Amino acid sequence: MSYVFQTCLLLSTLSGNQQCTDSEILNRYEFQEVHMGVQWSIVLYATDKPIANKASQNAFARIKELNKILSDYDPESELNQLCRLSGPGKPIKVSPHLLKLLKKSQALSEETKGAFDVTIGPVVRLWRRARRQKKLPDSQRFEAARSKVGSGLMKISLPNQTVELTQKDMRLDLGGIAKGYAADIALSVLKEQGITRAMVDASGDIVLGDPPPGTCGWKIGVSSSDAPNAKIDRYLQIHNLAVATSGDALQHVVINGKRYSHIVDPQTGLGLTDQSRVTVIAPNGVTADSLASAISVLGPDRGIQLLNQKPGTACLILRHEAGQLRSYESACFSCYELEQK
């Protein structure tokens, strides 16, 4: 699951009316709504307010629709209906959005050898309770939950548009990929209405379109520290890309003197004990969101090795080791940085 940890959006210092190459006058508009349990922000450039209002309303409406499909919190979401209705020998027909996202999730699970796995739902539920109670999950319940986790337990048929969960009481959790996917769709809605200079930010899952008028890109500030309210000291300048951050600085629990993250390793079923923050740049939001989650589990060496095989991706990893904060970054990360004067 991706969160914003001292990663902020700093828009171009240009403001007010802007002159574009096609002689249109564009104005900056910003809109905010809460969806999927987090604050969403849309910043766009349009010729007038009515056009901007309509475009943002349509984008937010689409995000709301997607939440009804992908949410693991809403008991009536399509995702939770699938979990209730499916079981061994019971394939269920699903919507194109859910089918596409589950197929991509399964492919990433195979690629990361299980570091990313949306079937982690039963274990995640136990860890949510453990964080509230500050008590480790019951061993019998824990093992029962682990037996229902594994990407191979989810059978997907693209021709039939069906998904079968081959173990009883499986639960799917799209928290590590859904917001990035929804941000991609929201940006596409804006583009369909002629809004190409836009940014969609799902509280740290940021998808960017064309740059603001008169600039080379959207300016993103990233801190070299994961401390709350840490100073922004590095800047990216990018467009038509996505940035996602995953970390546990604010979501963790200490049990019996040991620190456990809200991010769960699907292979062990345990909350991560290595405190880290991962920022990923990728061609789109669904990729950035899911890779940030996966690399949190993989760690720096395997995570960077994975990204080096994916064109257009880069990452910055902050990790606490032996009482010190260490920084790792892929070879291409600095290519996206704005040179400091």
Helices and strands as residue ranges (DSSP letters): E 7-10, E 18-19, E 25-35, E 38-46, H 49-70, H 78-85, E 92-93, H 96-111, G 118-120, H 121-133, H 139-146, G 151-153, E 154-157, E 162-165, H 178-192, E 198-202, E 205-208, E 218-222, E 234-238, E 242-247, E 252-255, E 258-261, E 276-282, H 285-298, H 300-307, E 314-321, E 324-329, G 333-336
